[in-house]
Amino acid sequence: MSVRMTKMDSIVGVNGKRYVELAGLFNDTKPTDDSYATGSLFLEVDTGDVYAYDEDSSDWGKIASLGGGS
């Protein structure tokens, strides 16, 4: 089964930056869009890992593991 990366929610915040919630698989490339705000979230649906975006480093850091996987 294949799951495509999906935007779950998007809110425009300060300076036009968007807070987004994304979901996809662990091997999906997490986007590094300049318009994403720090604190945007990415859920890996197959592992249960949750990542938060840091606009200063343009990187996603793991913040939680909800469990899961196969």
HUZIWO-V788384 format. One record per backbone hydrogen bond with DSSP energy under -0.5 kcal/mol. CO is the residue of the C=O (numbers start at 1). NH is the residue of the N-H. If there is no record, write none. Layout:
((CO:NH) (CO:NH))
This chain:
((6:8) (6:23) (9:21) (11:19) (13:16) (14:17) (17:13) (18:20) (18:37) (19:11) (20:41) (21:8) (21:9) (22:43) (23:6) (24:45) (25:28) (28:30) (33:36) (35:18) (37:40) (40:53) (41:22) (42:44) (42:51) (43:24) (43:45) (44:47) (44:48) (48:66) (49:44) (50:63) (50:64) (51:42) (52:61) (53:39) (53:55) (54:57) (54:58) (54:59) (59:54) (59:61) (61:52) (64:50))
